[in-house]
Amino acid sequence: MEILFTEQFEQAYERLTHTEKRSVCKALALLDANPKYPSLHVKKMERTQDIWEARPSKRLRTTFEMVGDTIIMRNVVEHDKVLKRP
């Protein structure tokens, strides 16, 4: 699989702490290997079309789209904020 990053994702990632960045990197590796990996809790977001969310940590959520064999990372922020801007 190929993973692409939107500008929104890259900007949000840069604002994370070092520990949060490590969690996100680990989640991306798991997502790449197996999007159904249990600890990621991947699910389709409600009231969206083809946007999914995963949990890099208890506090953070990342959103993405799957287009063929490509994962497009959209955002990575706190849970409540991701619901407002997936």
Secondary structure, DSSP 8 states (H G I E B T S, - for coil): -EEEE-HHHHHHHHTS-HHHHHHHHHHHHHHHH-TT-GGG--EE-TTSSS-EEE-SSSSEEEEEEEETTEEEEEEEEEHHHHHH--
